[in-house]
Amino acid sequence: MKISVIGCGYLGAVHAAAMAKLGHDVVGVDTDPAKIARLAAGEAPFFEPGLPDLLREGVESGRLRFTVDISEAAEAEVHFVAVGTPQLPGADGADLTYVHGAFDALAPVAASGSLIVGKSTVPVGTAAELAERLAAAGSEALLAWNPEFLREGFAVADTLTPDRLVYGVSDERAAELLDAVYSAILTRGAPRIVTDFATAELVKTAANAFLATKISFINAMAEIAEVTGADVTTLADAIGHDARIGRRFLNAGIGFGGGCLPKDIRAFTARAEEIGRAESVAFLRQVDAINLRRRERVVELALELLGGSVFERRIAVLGLTFKPNSDDVRDSPALDVAERLNGLGAAVVATDPEGIENARARHPQLAYAPDASDALRGAELAVLVTEWGEYRSLDPVATGGLMSTARIIDGRNALEPAAWRAAGFEYRGLGR
């Protein structure tokens, strides 16, 4: 099929490359010429495992191309809209500027009977409004909402082998076109859920809200554990054996971040207030507050370990991205901790395998080291805040040999406390 993908950021670039892998003829459209030039050369403009190979394969095969000219999408049978929905400046709601811009640009281009598919995460009710917007513009294109469920670091696999496909449609023909797009995936047995616009929109926001709640729940238990002497990791293991609860995402630590979860739960709360159901998701305010408290707790532990002041004390911060296998530092708890410590006068030296340049663009005042050894050398305290494999596998004896004093805060509970204490470290975890 002929497919266009409007918006070639994280979601759009991965989706475009994956659709070409499935055999479709794909054109990606974006307003950023520099980004388009890199993608057209088969280069990923951000770090995502597996994406560079997928891009090169698509471009070299001729099935994948990129442009800044939306008119080149005119022949597409299906148009995927994958633009960002950031948090509004100074508010909790979602900024739909890019979504509206994409639909306004597509309206005169999309052929009658073609399908426009929203993939962006939007407040419930947005699709219905966009259907009216298309009609008012005289467009005869169909509309569907097909939310994404990508995990950064696993986005390629999540697109090619999703755990479910959700179609929000108001027309049977829209579902048929999506079936044609995803035929190879459906043949492999992926579950397919066909529903209305509102439910499809809520599937994404509800999933993120539930995940955020689960993470904040175990972090709330960590707060209790810290003052009672309990161990939150053992607690999570024990309750995780209950099939009704499950062990996944019950890892206490510094909390969640990134470009999706924090802004999506805030936007969900804001939308609930708009429709008169603020009380239904009022608990998400506490979910957000618990999450932010964990960052402050790491700073408190640093102050405790360094005798009440971090001023001019060298602290190695291991990790800058919000999670491993990504270069994304948006709303990163790790970068936030580094900045907070720096703000208290600490001599912070931060490092990350992939996130240094993105972090430097946001916080040029921080000192950065190319690797963990350079960051740790001479440090009085190490703070592990992103659980990259290379940090999880650090040798405690060798690490202690690099530092001036052997102190470590395990902000992800990713290390074995006994091994680090045996090596002479003063070890602090969260809720341990």
C-alpha positions as CSV (number, residue, x, y, z in Angstrom):
1,M,0.0,0.0,0.0
2,K,1.0,3.6,-0.4
3,I,1.4,5.1,3.1
4,S,2.4,8.5,4.5
5,V,3.6,9.3,8.0
6,I,3.2,12.9,9.1
7,G,5.7,13.8,11.8
8,C,9.0,12.0,11.8
9,G,10.1,12.3,15.4
10,Y,10.5,9.3,17.7
11,L,7.1,7.7,16.9
12,G,6.9,8.7,13.3
13,A,10.4,7.7,12.2
14,V,10.0,4.2,13.8
15,H,6.5,3.7,12.3
16,A,7.6,4.8,8.9
17,A,10.6,2.4,8.9
18,A,8.5,-0.4,10.2
19,M,5.8,0.0,7.6
20,A,8.4,-0.1,4.9
21,K,9.7,-3.3,6.5
22,L,6.2,-4.8,6.1
23,G,6.5,-4.1,2.4
24,H,4.5,-0.8,2.0
25,D,5.6,2.2,-0.1
26,V,6.1,4.9,2.6
27,V,6.8,8.6,2.5
28,G,7.6,10.4,5.8
29,V,6.8,14.1,6.1
30,D,8.2,16.5,8.6
31,T,8.8,20.3,8.7
32,D,12.4,20.0,10.0
33,P,14.8,19.9,7.0
34,A,17.8,18.8,9.0
35,K,15.9,15.8,10.5
36,I,14.5,14.9,7.0
37,A,18.0,15.0,5.5
38,R,19.4,12.6,8.1
39,L,16.4,10.2,7.7
40,A,16.7,10.3,3.9
41,A,20.3,9.3,4.3
42,G,19.2,6.3,6.4
43,E,20.4,7.8,9.7
44,A,18.4,7.8,12.9
45,P,18.3,11.3,14.5
46,F,18.0,9.7,17.9
47,F,19.2,6.6,19.6
48,E,16.9,3.6,19.3
49,P,18.3,0.0,19.1
50,G,17.5,-1.6,15.7
51,L,16.2,1.6,14.0
52,P,19.4,2.5,12.0
53,D,19.4,-0.9,10.2
54,L,15.6,-0.6,9.6
55,L,16.0,2.9,8.1
56,R,18.9,1.9,5.9
57,E,17.0,-1.2,4.6
58,G,13.9,0.8,3.8
59,V,15.8,3.7,2.1
60,E,18.0,1.4,0.1
61,S,15.0,-0.7,-1.0
62,G,13.3,2.4,-2.4
63,R,10.2,1.6,-0.2
64,L,11.0,4.5,2.2
65,R,11.6,8.1,1.5
66,F,11.4,11.4,3.4
67,T,10.3,14.9,2.5
68,V,9.3,18.3,3.8
69,D,6.7,18.6,1.1
70,I,3.3,17.3,2.2
71,S,2.0,17.3,-1.3
72,E,4.2,14.3,-1.9
73,A,1.8,12.4,0.4
74,A,-1.2,13.0,-1.9
75,E,-1.1,9.5,-3.5
76,A,-1.2,7.7,-0.1
77,E,-4.1,5.5,0.7
78,V,-3.4,5.8,4.4
79,H,-1.9,8.7,6.3
80,F,-0.6,8.2,9.8
81,V,-0.4,11.3,12.0
82,A,2.4,10.9,14.5
83,V,3.2,14.4,15.7
84,G,4.0,15.3,19.3
85,T,1.5,16.4,21.9
86,P,3.7,18.2,24.5
87,Q,2.4,19.6,27.8
88,L,1.1,23.1,27.5
89,P,3.5,25.8,28.8
90,G,2.4,26.7,32.4
91,A,-0.5,24.2,32.4
92,D,-1.2,20.4,32.6
93,G,-3.2,20.0,29.4
94,A,-1.9,18.6,26.1
95,D,-0.8,21.1,23.4
96,L,-2.6,20.0,20.2
97,T,-1.0,22.6,18.0
98,Y,1.0,20.1,16.0
99,V,-2.0,17.7,15.7
100,H,-4.2,20.5,14.4
101,G,-1.5,21.7,12.0
102,A,-1.0,18.2,10.6
103,F,-4.7,17.7,10.0
104,D,-5.1,21.2,8.4
105,A,-2.2,20.4,6.1
106,L,-3.6,17.0,5.2
107,A,-7.2,18.1,4.5
108,P,-6.5,19.5,1.1
109,V,-4.0,16.8,0.2
110,A,-5.7,13.5,1.3
111,A,-7.7,11.9,-1.5
112,S,-11.4,11.1,-1.2
113,G,-11.8,7.7,0.5
114,S,-8.2,7.7,1.8
115,L,-7.8,7.2,5.6
116,I,-6.2,9.5,8.1
117,V,-5.0,7.7,11.2
118,G,-4.2,9.4,14.4
119,K,-1.4,7.8,16.4
120,S,-0.5,10.7,18.7
121,T,-1.6,10.5,22.3
122,V,-4.5,12.9,22.6
123,P,-7.2,13.8,25.2
124,V,-10.4,11.8,24.9
125,G,-12.8,13.6,22.5
126,T,-10.0,14.9,20.2
127,A,-10.8,12.5,17.3
128,A,-14.4,13.5,17.2
129,E,-13.4,17.2,17.0
130,L,-10.9,16.4,14.3
131,A,-13.6,14.6,12.3
132,E,-15.6,17.8,12.4
133,R,-12.5,19.8,11.4
134,L,-12.0,17.6,8.4
135,A,-15.6,17.9,7.3
136,A,-15.5,21.7,7.7
137,A,-12.4,21.8,5.5
138,G,-14.3,19.9,2.8
139,S,-12.2,16.7,3.1
140,E,-13.8,13.4,2.2
141,A,-11.0,11.3,3.9
142,L,-12.0,8.8,6.5
143,L,-10.7,9.0,10.1
144,A,-9.4,6.4,12.5
145,W,-7.5,6.5,15.8
146,N,-4.8,3.8,16.2
147,P,-2.9,4.5,19.5
148,E,0.7,3.4,19.8
149,F,2.1,1.5,22.7
150,L,5.8,1.8,22.2
151,R,8.5,1.4,24.8
152,E,11.6,3.4,24.2
153,G,14.5,1.0,23.7
154,F,12.1,-1.6,22.3
155,A,10.2,0.5,19.8
156,V,11.1,-1.5,16.6
157,A,9.9,-4.8,18.1
158,D,6.8,-3.1,19.6
159,T,5.8,-1.8,16.2
160,L,6.5,-5.0,14.2
161,T,5.3,-7.4,16.9
162,P,2.8,-5.4,19.0
163,D,0.9,-7.0,21.9
164,R,-2.4,-5.6,20.5
165,L,-3.8,-3.4,17.7
166,V,-6.5,-1.0,18.7
167,Y,-8.7,0.7,16.0
168,G,-11.0,3.6,16.9
169,V,-13.3,3.9,13.9
170,S,-16.7,5.2,12.9
171,D,-16.7,3.4,9.5
172,E,-16.2,-0.2,8.5
173,R,-14.1,0.8,5.6
174,A,-11.6,2.4,7.9
175,A,-11.1,-0.9,9.8
176,E,-10.7,-2.7,6.4
177,L,-7.9,-0.3,5.4
178,L,-6.1,-0.7,8.7
179,D,-6.4,-4.5,8.4
180,A,-4.7,-4.2,5.0
181,V,-1.9,-2.1,6.5
182,Y,-1.3,-4.6,9.3
183,S,-2.1,-7.8,7.5
184,A,1.3,-9.3,8.1
185,I,1.1,-8.5,11.8
186,L,-2.5,-9.8,12.1
187,T,-1.5,-13.0,10.3
188,R,1.0,-13.7,13.1
189,G,-1.9,-13.5,15.6
190,A,-1.7,-10.0,17.1
191,P,-5.0,-9.3,19.0
192,R,-7.2,-6.8,17.2
193,I,-9.7,-4.6,19.1
194,V,-12.1,-2.5,17.0
195,T,-13.9,0.2,18.9
196,D,-15.1,3.8,18.8
197,F,-12.9,7.0,18.8
198,A,-13.3,7.7,22.5
199,T,-12.4,4.2,23.7
200,A,-9.3,4.1,21.5
201,E,-8.1,7.4,22.9
202,L,-8.7,6.2,26.4
203,V,-6.9,2.9,25.9
204,K,-3.6,4.8,25.6
205,T,-4.2,7.3,28.4
206,A,-5.6,4.7,30.8
207,A,-2.7,2.3,30.1
208,N,-0.2,5.1,30.9
209,A,-2.2,6.1,34.0
210,F,-2.3,2.5,35.3
211,L,1.5,2.0,34.7
212,A,2.3,5.3,36.4
213,T,0.1,4.3,39.4
214,K,1.8,1.0,39.8
215,I,5.2,2.6,39.8
216,S,4.2,5.2,42.3
217,F,2.4,2.7,44.5
218,I,5.7,0.7,45.1
219,N,7.5,4.0,45.6
220,A,5.0,5.0,48.2
221,M,5.7,1.6,49.9
222,A,9.4,2.5,49.7
223,E,8.7,5.6,51.7
224,I,7.1,3.5,54.4
225,A,9.9,1.0,54.3
226,E,12.5,3.6,54.8
227,V,11.1,4.6,58.2
228,T,10.2,1.1,59.4
229,G,13.2,-0.9,58.4
230,A,11.4,-3.0,55.8
231,D,12.9,-3.9,52.4
232,V,10.8,-2.7,49.5
233,T,12.5,-5.1,47.0
234,T,11.6,-8.2,49.0
235,L,8.1,-6.7,49.5
236,A,7.7,-6.3,45.8
237,D,8.9,-9.9,45.2
238,A,6.3,-11.2,47.7
239,I,3.3,-9.3,46.5
240,G,4.4,-9.8,42.9
241,H,3.7,-13.5,43.2
242,D,0.0,-12.6,43.5
243,A,-1.3,-13.1,39.9
244,R,-3.7,-10.3,40.4
245,I,-0.8,-7.9,41.0
246,G,2.2,-9.2,39.1
247,R,5.9,-8.3,39.6
248,R,6.5,-6.2,36.5
249,F,6.9,-2.5,37.1
250,L,7.0,-3.0,40.8
251,N,10.6,-1.7,41.1
252,A,11.0,1.0,43.6
253,G,13.5,3.8,42.8
254,I,13.8,7.3,41.6
255,G,10.5,7.0,39.6
256,F,9.4,7.5,36.0
257,G,10.1,10.2,33.5
258,G,10.4,10.7,29.8
259,G,8.3,12.4,27.1
260,C,5.2,10.3,27.7
261,L,4.2,9.2,31.2
262,P,4.5,12.4,33.1
263,K,2.8,14.7,30.6
264,D,0.2,12.1,29.7
265,I,-1.1,11.6,33.2
266,R,-1.2,15.4,33.7
267,A,-3.1,15.8,30.4
268,F,-5.5,13.1,31.5
269,T,-6.1,14.9,34.7
270,A,-6.7,18.2,32.9
271,R,-9.1,16.6,30.5
272,A,-11.1,15.0,33.3
273,E,-11.5,18.4,34.9
274,E,-12.7,19.8,31.5
275,I,-15.4,17.2,31.2
276,G,-16.5,17.6,34.9
277,R,-15.0,14.3,36.2
278,A,-12.0,15.6,38.1
279,E,-12.7,13.4,41.1
280,S,-12.5,10.3,38.9
281,V,-8.7,10.7,38.4
282,A,-7.9,12.9,41.4
283,F,-5.5,10.1,42.6
284,L,-3.3,10.8,39.6
285,R,-2.2,14.1,41.3
286,Q,-0.8,11.9,44.1
287,V,0.8,9.5,41.6
288,D,2.6,12.5,40.1
289,A,3.5,13.9,43.6
290,I,4.9,10.6,44.8
291,N,7.0,10.3,41.7
292,L,8.5,13.8,42.1
293,R,9.2,13.1,45.8
294,R,11.6,10.3,44.9
295,R,13.9,12.7,43.1
296,E,14.1,14.9,46.2
297,R,14.7,11.8,48.3
298,V,17.9,11.0,46.4
299,V,19.1,14.6,47.1
300,E,18.3,14.1,50.8
301,L,20.3,10.9,50.9
302,A,23.3,12.7,49.3
303,L,23.1,15.4,52.0
304,E,22.9,12.7,54.7
305,L,25.9,10.8,53.3
306,L,28.0,13.9,53.0
307,G,27.3,15.3,56.4
308,G,24.6,17.8,55.6
309,S,26.3,19.7,52.8
310,V,27.2,18.9,49.2
311,F,28.8,22.2,48.5
312,E,32.0,21.7,46.4
313,R,31.9,18.0,47.0
314,R,32.6,15.9,43.9
315,I,29.6,13.7,43.1
316,A,29.5,11.2,40.2
317,V,26.0,11.0,38.6
318,L,25.7,7.7,36.6
319,G,23.0,8.2,34.1
320,L,21.2,11.1,32.4
321,T,18.5,9.5,30.3
322,F,15.1,8.7,31.8
323,K,15.7,5.0,31.1
324,P,18.4,2.8,29.6
325,N,18.6,2.1,25.8
326,S,17.6,5.6,25.0
327,D,19.1,9.1,24.5
328,D,15.9,10.8,25.8
329,V,16.4,13.2,28.6
330,R,12.9,14.7,28.6
331,D,11.6,15.0,32.2
332,S,14.4,12.7,33.2
333,P,14.6,11.9,36.9
334,A,18.4,11.3,36.5
335,L,19.1,14.7,34.9
336,D,16.8,16.4,37.4
337,V,18.8,14.9,40.3
338,A,22.1,16.1,38.7
339,E,20.7,19.6,38.3
340,R,19.4,19.7,41.8
341,L,22.7,18.7,43.3
342,N,24.5,21.2,41.1
343,G,22.1,23.8,42.3
344,L,23.2,23.1,45.9
345,G,26.8,23.8,44.9
346,A,28.0,20.2,44.4
347,A,30.8,19.5,41.9
348,V,28.7,17.2,39.8
349,V,30.3,15.1,37.1
350,A,27.6,13.3,35.1
351,T,27.9,10.6,32.5
352,D,25.7,8.4,30.3
353,P,26.3,6.1,27.4
354,E,24.0,7.9,25.0
355,G,22.4,10.9,26.7
356,I,25.3,13.4,27.2
357,E,24.7,15.6,24.2
358,N,21.0,15.9,24.8
359,A,21.7,16.6,28.5
360,R,24.3,19.2,27.6
361,A,21.9,21.0,25.3
362,R,19.5,21.4,28.2
363,H,22.0,21.9,31.1
364,P,25.3,23.2,29.7
365,Q,26.4,24.3,33.2
366,L,26.9,20.7,34.3
367,A,30.2,18.9,34.0
368,Y,30.1,15.8,31.8
369,A,32.5,12.8,31.6
370,P,32.7,10.4,28.7
371,D,32.4,7.3,30.8
372,A,31.8,6.0,34.3
373,S,35.5,5.7,35.2
374,D,36.2,9.4,34.4
375,A,33.1,10.4,36.4
376,L,33.9,8.3,39.4
377,R,37.6,9.2,39.6
378,G,38.1,11.2,42.8
379,A,34.4,11.3,43.7
380,E,33.2,11.4,47.3
381,L,29.8,10.0,46.3
382,A,28.4,8.0,43.3
383,V,24.7,8.3,42.5
384,L,23.3,5.6,40.1
385,V,20.1,7.1,38.6
386,T,19.8,5.3,35.2
387,E,20.1,1.5,35.3
388,W,22.3,1.0,32.2
389,G,23.8,-2.5,32.0
390,E,27.3,-1.2,32.4
391,Y,26.4,0.5,35.6
392,R,24.6,-2.5,37.0
393,S,27.7,-4.6,36.3
394,L,30.2,-2.2,37.9
395,D,32.7,-4.0,40.1
396,P,32.4,-2.6,43.6
397,V,36.1,-3.1,44.5
398,A,37.3,-1.4,41.3
399,T,34.8,1.4,41.7
400,G,35.9,2.0,45.2
401,G,39.5,2.2,44.0
402,L,38.6,5.1,41.7
403,M,36.7,7.1,44.3
404,S,38.1,9.2,47.2
405,T,35.5,7.8,49.5
406,A,33.3,4.7,49.0
407,R,29.8,6.0,49.1
408,I,27.0,5.1,46.7
409,I,23.3,5.9,46.3
410,D,21.5,3.2,44.3
411,G,18.6,5.3,42.9
412,R,17.2,2.3,40.9
413,N,17.8,-0.5,43.4
414,A,19.8,-2.1,40.6
415,L,22.9,-3.2,42.7
416,E,23.4,-6.0,45.2
417,P,23.7,-4.2,48.5
418,A,25.7,-6.9,50.3
419,A,28.4,-7.0,47.6
420,W,28.9,-3.2,47.7
421,R,28.9,-3.1,51.5
422,A,31.4,-6.0,51.6
423,A,33.7,-3.9,49.3
424,G,33.6,-1.1,52.0
425,F,30.9,1.1,50.5
426,E,28.4,3.0,52.5
427,Y,25.4,2.0,50.4
428,R,21.9,3.5,50.3
429,G,19.0,2.3,48.2
430,L,15.5,3.6,48.1
431,G,13.2,1.7,50.5
432,R,15.9,-0.8,51.4
